[in-house]
Amino acid sequence: MRRYHKLFHRNYDIGTVSDLEKGYDIVEVLHEMANNRGVSVAQVALNWLLRQSGITSVIIGARNEQQLRDNLGAAQWELTLFGSKSAQSG
């Protein structure tokens, strides 16, 4: 499925309907994990990226100081299979 993106004046591929549905399902899980941990969805996503083998760095993009502080907070706790634990608690 192709959509015209007016901002960039070009076509881009948004995938199939099933891809979109899977993406929405993933975002719902991210929201649930973030709410359970008391952090932002961005922190959950960044924390997950930081814990992947072979990933040596994550480039973050922040538009303001609040977003930067939130993104950096992803390194202060650890996402685990059964939830998360604070980096301070070991």
Secondary structure, DSSP 4 states (H G I P E B T S, - for coil): -EEEETTTTEEEE---HHHHHHHHHHHHHHHHHHHHHTS-HHHHHHHHHHTSTT--------SSHHHHHHHHGGGGEEEETTEEEETTT-
